[in-house]
C-alpha cells in the first residue's frame, strides 16, 4: 500500500546478542489447527421474520487458534494515533474496537523509528501483539533495474542480504530497548506489487529465507503477497530450510477471490507455523466507512478469512482513516463496528470451532470457544429481511447468552442477557445487520 493511496556482502557491526530463534519453538506459536433488536427466545419469532436453518456449533471440533484482529499505524505517512485514539483502538470496552494486534512499518531510515514507539508501547500494555513490516531497505542496500516498463524498479542488492537481516535485527533491538517486545518482523511488504517500493522475485525471497532469515532474532513473516498469490509462497513451503526459517505465513487480500482463500499446500506443510492476514481494506478506499449497508462487506470478508482461509489474524490497513475502522474524529465507524463484533469478543487464544457457516443465503456464521463454557458466535445478515435464527451449542454448559448488534441505527449496541438451558436458543437477526452472541 502506498502513502499516496492513503490506504495502501554482509554488514559489520559490534557484538551480536545470542539468536532468539533457538528458543522460538517454546514461546507459544499458535497452530492453525488443533490438528429491530435481536430477540432472544426459547422458541418462536416475530411474524415479520423468516425462519432459517439451524446453526449447529460443536465446541469440541477445533480449527485454528486466533491470534487477534488489528490494524496499521504508519506515523511517517499519516501521523501517529493520539493517546485517546490508542485507547479506542486497543481497548475492549463500549465504544472501542478491541484490537489485539498492531502492525507498524520498519522505516528504511533509523532516525524515524522512534515515532512508532508511543503507540506500540501502549498497544502492548493493553495486551496487543506488535509486529512490523518493511517497505524498503536502507538506500545504500538498494539498486535500480528495468522491470517491464518501469525504468527505476528497486531491489535489494544480492550482496546485501546479510546486512539487511542485520537491519531487521537492529529495528527489533531498538524496539526492545524502548519497551516494545516485537513479536515478529516481515521480510518485505508486498514484494510482488512493488512499483512504489522494493521488488522481490520468488527466487530472491526463497534465497533470503533459506540463507539469511535464520539469523533474524525474532519470528519471521513471509511473504506478504498483495493478493495471497501462492507462486511466491509455494517455493518457501517446498524448501525445508526456508520453511524452517519462516514462523508466520503472511498474506494480503486485495482483490483475492473467496475461492482462492483456502491454501491446501500450507495445510500440508505448515505444521507449527502461524497463518496471518496482515493487510487489507475492503471493499475499497473510496467510500465512507459509515456507508450502510455496504460496511457489512467487512463482516462477510472477515467471516471468509476465518472460515474459508483459516487465518489466525485479520489486520486492516490504516487504523484511522475515512474508510477505515476509526474515523478521523477518533470514533469507530460502521466498518470498524463490523471488526469490533469479532475483535472485542473473540480474544487472543480463542479457538475457532465447527459451526454451520451459512444457514441460508446472505447469512454467515462463525463460532469460537474461549475458557470454560464461553462460546462466541458472530452472525452477519446481509439480507434485507430479519431472520429467526436457531442456534444449538453441542454439549453446552452455559446458562446465559448476551448479545450485541450493529445495523443502520445502532453500533455494537448491547442487547442484554437471556437465560438458556442446554445451549439452544432462537435469535432474531435484523435485516442488514451483524450480531455477536456470547454463551457463558
N, C-alpha and C positions, 0 to 999 in steps of 0.2 A: 504494500500500500504506500502511496506517495503523500508527501506533505501537501502537494497541490490538490490531490483528490480530497484531502481532509478526511479521508476515510480510511484508504489505504492505498640450501640456505637455512639455518636456524639462527634465532636471535641469541644474544648473550644474556647477561644479567647476573644478579647475585645469587646467593644460595636459595634453593627451592625448598618449599615446605614438602613434607612427605605426601605422596599422592593419596588422595582420598578414595580413589577408585577401588583400592583393595578392600575397602570396608563398606562400599555402597550396597552390596547384597544384603547386609544386615540392617539396613536403615529403613526397611519397610516399603519397598516398591509394591504398588497395588496391582495385582494380576488382573488381566482383562476378564477372565472368568475364574470363578472359584471351582473350576477345571481349568324482571322479577328476580328474587334471591334464590339461591339453591335451596330447595326444600328437602330436608332430611326426614324420612318417614319409614316406618317398618313395612308399610305396604301402601299401594295406591299412588296416584299422582293427579295433578290438575288436569282438567279436561282439555286444556289448551295444549298440553304436551303430547308427544307421541312416544310410544314405548320403544325401547331399544333392546338389543340382545344383551345378555348378562356379561359383565366383565368379571372373569374369574382370576383371582390373584393367588399365586402359590408362593408363599414366602420361603419355602424350602428349595425352590428351583432357582438357584443363584446364577446370575450373569456377571457383569463387571462391577467392580468396586469403584465408587465415584470419588474422584479427587476434588472436583468442585466446578464452580461457574465463576466467570470473571470478565475482565476487560483490560484494555491497554491504557497506560499513562505514558504519554510521549511529550515530555516537557520541552525539548528543543523545538518542536513543531507547533504545539498549540498551548503551551504553558501548563503549569502544574495545577493539580486539584487544590482547592482551598482546604483549610482544616475542616470546615463544616462538610465539604463535599466528600472528604475521605470517610467521615462518619456515615454519610448517606450511602456511599458505595459499599463499605465493608462492614457496616453494622447489619444486624439481622432482625431489627425491630420494625414496628409500624412505620411506614413511610421510607423504609430503607431497602436497598437492593439485596442485601445478604451475600454479596460476592465473597468468595473464599479463595480467589486466585487473582494475582496481579501479574501482568506482563509489562516489561519495560524494555527500552532499547539499550543496546551496547553501542554507545556512540563511538565513532572512529577516533574522536579527539578526547583524550582522557580528562582534559580540563572541564568537560561538560558532564562528567559522571556524577558530580556532587548534586546536580539538580534533580536527580531521581531519588535521593536518599529519603527525604522527609515523608513522601507518600509511601515508599516501600517499607520504611520502618513502622509507620502507623498501621499499614495493612497487615504486616506481620504481627504486630501487637494484638490485632483483632482476630488473629488466627489464620490469616491468608497464606497460601503458598505463593512464593515470589519466584519468578523466573524471567529470563532475559533473552532477547534475540538481536543479533547484529544485522545491519543493512549493508555496511561496508567495512572492510579492514582499514587500518591506518593508511594514509595516502602513499607512503613510501613502499608499501607491500603490494600495490596495485599496478597493473599495466593495462593499456588500452589495446583493443584489437577490432577488426572488422567482423561484424556478425550480421550477415544478410545486408540489409540497407542501413544498419546502424554503424556509423564510422567510428564512434567513440565508445564502443562497448567496453565494459570493465571486467577484469577477472583478477583473482589472487595469483600473484606470481608463483610458479611451481616451486621455486627455491625459497619461498617464504612460508611454507605450510607449518613448519615448526615454530617460527616466530609468531604466526597467527594463533596457534594453540596457546602460546605464552601470553599473548594479548588477552585472550579469553580468561586465562588464569589470573591475569593482573586485575581484570574487572571483578572477578569473583572475590579476590583478596581485598580489593578496595571496598566492596560492599560489606564484606565480613568485618573489616576494620571499622566500619561506620555503623555497625549494629544490624546489618541485614544478612541473614543466612540464606544465600541464594540456593534454592532447591535444585535448579537445573539451568543450563545455558544451551542455546541453539548454535549450530554451526553457521546458519545463514537463513535469513528471511527470504522466502520465495526465490530460490535460486533459478527457477525456471520461468520467471516472469520479471526480469530484472532490467528493463530498459532504463530505469532511473537509479539502479544500484548495481550490485555485483552479480554477474552470471557465474553459475557453476554447471558443467555438464554432469550427467550421471557418472561418467568415469572419473571425473575430478573429485566429485563428492565421495565416491567409493574409495578412492585412493586416500583421501584425507581421513575418512572414517577408519580405514584399515591400518594406516601407518602413523597417525598422529592423534586421533581422538582419545586414545588410551592414556595420553599424558594430561588430559584435562582433569582438573581437581574436583569437579562436581559432576552431577549427572548430565549426560549429553542428549540433546534433542536433535533429531534429523528426520526428514529433510525439509519440512515445512513447504511442500509444494503448494502453489497458489490454488490449485484445483483438485488436490488429492490425486494427482496423476501418478499412477503406480510405476511408470517406467523409470522414475528417479529413486524410488524406494525399493523396488524389487531387487536391484543388484546388492543392496545392503543386506536384505533378508537372505539372499542366496550366498553370501560370503560369511563364513563362520567367524573370522576375526573382526570384520566390520560390524557384524551383528553383536558380537561380544562387547564392543565399544559403544554401542548405542543403547541407551537406557529408556528412551521415550521416542516413539514414532510420532512426530508432529505433522499436522496437515491443516491446510486452509480449505474452505469450502465455497470459493467464489464460482458460482455457476455450475457446481457439481450436481449432476442429476442424482435423484434419490436412488436410482438403480445402480449407481456406482459407489454408494456408501459402504456396502459390505466389502471386506478385504480378506478373501479366503487364505491368501498366502501368509498374511500376518497371523491369522488364527492358527495356521500350521506351524509357523516358525517363531512366533513371538512370545513363547512361554517366558514368564518372568519379566517381560517388558510392559511398559505402560503405553496407552494409545490416547493421544490428546488432540482435540481440535483447538488450534492455538490462535486462529484469527478468522473472523468473518464479520461483515454486516449483511443483513438480509431483510427484505429482498432488494434494497437499493439504498443509495445515499442521497437521493433527490427528494424523497417525500419526508414530511414531518414525521417524527417518531410517534406523534399523537394521532395520526390519521387512523380512523377506525372504520371498518373492521380490518383494514389492511395489516395493522400491527399483529393480528392473530397469526400471520405468516411466520412470525418469530417463534411462537409457541409450537406450531407444527414442525418447524425446522429443528428445534431442539428435540422434539419427540423422535424424529427420524434419526438424528445424530446419536441419541441414546439407544434406540430400539433396533434400528437397522445397521448402524455402523459400530455399535458397542463402544463409542467414545467414553472415556472416563472424565474428560474435561471439556468444557464448552466455553470458549473465551472470545468475547466480542472485540471489535476494533476499538476506537476511542471510547472511553467510558463516558465522557462529557462531550456531547455534540448534538446538533439539532435533529439528527436522525438516529441517535444512539440511546442507550438506556437511561442516561441522565441528561436532562435539558441544560442549556447554558445557564439557566437560573438556579441550577442545583437541585431541582425537583425530579423525581423519577417520571419517565414518560410511559406511554402505553406499551411501547416496545420493551422498556425496562420492566414494566409490570409483568409481562409475559416471562421475562427472565427470572424475576423475583418469585414467581409461583414455583419455580424449581429451586432457585438458589437459597431462598430463606428457609426452606423446609427439607430439601434433600441435601443434607450436610456431608462434609467430607467423612468418608468411611461408611456411608450408607451403601447398600448393595442393591443394584437393580435386580428385580426378580421377575419371573414369568407373570404376564398379565395379558389378557385379550387386548391386542394393540388397536383394533378398530372395530368396535361392536356394530357400527353401521357407518355408512358413507358420511364423511365430514366430521366424524368423532374420533379422536385419537387419545388413547390412554396408556400410561406407563406407571409402573409401581416400583417402590424402593423400600427395603427393610432397614430399619435402624436398630437401636438397642431394645431388648425386651420385646414387647408386643407392638412396638411402633411400626406402622406401615404408612407410607406416604404415596398417594395417588394423585397424579396431575392429569386432568381431563380437558381437552380442547374441543369445543364445539364450534366449528366454522359454519355450520348450517344456520339458516335464518329462523328456524323454529326451536322452541325449547324441547328438550329430550328428557323423558323419565328413564333414568339410567340405573339399573340394578347392579350392585357390586356384591361380590362374595369373596371374603378372605379365608382361604382354606386353613383350618386349624387355629383360627384367631382366638386369642385370649383377651382381646381389647374390650373395654367396657364403654368407651366413648369415641365419637368421631367429631372432630372440629373441621370447619371449612372456611375457605376464603374465595372470593370471586372478583374477577375483572370483566367488565363489559363496557358499553359506551358511556355509562354514567358512574361507574364505580371502579376503583383502582385498588386491588388487593384488599378488598373490604372484608373484615371478619364477619362471619355469619352465625357465630355461636357454636354451641356444642350439643350433641344429641347422644343419648344413651343407646347402646346397641348390645345385642346378645348373640354370640355365635358368629360375628364377623360379617353379617349380611345387612344391607340397607339399600334403599332406593333413594336416589338424589335427583333433583331437577337440575339439569344443565341449561341455563338460559341460552337462547339463540345468540350466536356470535359472542362467545364468552370463553374464558379459561378459568378453571376452578382447581383448587388444591384441597384434598381431604386427608386428614391425619387420624389414623386409628391409634389409640393408646389405651 
